[in-house]
């Protein structure tokens, strides 16, 4: 079963915490940042200068799925990040700590106790412990296909609840209006990193706890889960926010406007309004230089970057760092031809991935020689590049898989020509370069190729429903090693490939037994090496991120998850640069 694509960016922030070292989780993100800071506002466009109470953020999309437990795309997850906070935050060093709740852990590292800070919904009522426990029940509900994954945790009583022999999960306990706990059956060094959940207000979304006695009927339970998941997805999440900003207006596909939450638990935001504006890919530079936006991520390009520092236009600060976007070729692993590992290896050898990198990333990214090859800083170069470009090797692998050329140089097996459809999202510079290489390889191999370029939302829907033979997709890498590993293996909600294997399962079981996050990270590095050997998807690129920020916006903060809205409440607007 294909899982929902969860590229959600978690709302994160820096805060003091009391989680012991054994519970911390190392992350896969490299926070080395190169900065080119603006020196003048002299050429700031007038339309930007007039926005004295508003900051505009350029995003790639705005579909309106703003529930933080389901949001998928950049724009929607940024919107959710403004309206909701998590119990656990992540600081700029990748360390987990107290967010909307103070967190303590029992001496045996089994029970995590959360004490909520005075966060309030828009009607003035406090966020309650039962709302947070409600989110736990949602994230562990059978059929949940959102962007959180607790499947690696051994939660006390969860198996019994799912099996219908218990009416509640004993590991989830409401201790009072503002206090609750989660208890595990065995210590897990990754646990804290997975508790980046928001509150799911019972009074608005309804309870996710199965009614008493219903567990005796599997059919009734399944119907309850399906109905409640559908209802939660359909509910207007903006009416149950308690974060930095409230949603004031929304125009699907175009823009969203947010107003400061005067009762925000950390402090009232310094800037009254934040707007998000959908900008076509490739239009980010024009948008910020023309004054339409103040903050935007962009595809890097020598020509475009030169524009930022052209005559007198140095009002844009630029930040470069290794991105958390990981691009890959996904395939339908449930049926031939891509269910055969030899065919997948043939494509890895036959597509000139380095050409795609050169034509689109220039020097602003990397071609993975191993999945997340430099993520954890451990055994990253053990395997090296297993799939260099080698057309002859690709042909040999196809022959091994039972394919052969006919008299017309068409690749056939059992009388049928090798044929498939490649699906990708439009308005993506990588798509064009990749299609060119795909066509070149398929002509050489005698494969009948159909190219289908569709809007991003249609691509997501097709992948989720299993309608794609092969597709181009990018995923956000979570800052947690455990969460990153679950993107490509295991039975959790975030595994969009729907892939699992005995080899990967052994690594998951091994990681669960390690007492520290550092030791777990080394195990997960081995898991990614195993994944690269089994090749359920073909790595394409790890793109560097370029963040452009107008110098009129100050007090910006980039979290380890590269989330510009993590501490949006601190951002201010200035009219002139202060002297050094």
Secondary structure, DSSP 4 states (H G I P E B T S, - for coil): -PPPP--PPPP---------GGG----S----EEEE-----TT--HHHHT-TTEEEEEES-------TTT--SHHHHHHHHHH---SEEE-TTS-EEESSEEEEE-TTS-EEEEEE---B-TTSPBP-HHHHHHHHHHHTSTT--SS---TTS-BTTHHHHHHTS-SS-TTEEEEETTEEEEEBSS--TTGGGG-------HHHH---SPPTTGGG-HHHHHHHHHHHHHHHHHS-GGGG--SSEEEEEEETTTEEEEEE-TT-SS---SSSEEEEEE--TT-HHHHHHTTS-SEEEE---HHHHHHHTSTT-TTEEEEEEEEEEEEEEEE-TTSTTTTSHHHHHHHHHHS-HHHHHHHHTTTSEE--SSTTTTSSSSSTTSS--S----HHHHHHHHHHTT-EE-TTS-EEETTEE-EEEEEEESS-HHHHHHHHHHHHHHHHHT-EEEEEEE-HHHHHHHHHTT--SEEEEEEEPPSSHHHHHTTSSSSSTT-TT----HHHHHHHHHHHH-SSHHHHHHHHHHHHHHHHHH-SEEEEEEEEEEEEEETTEES----TT--TTTTGGG-EE-SSPPP-
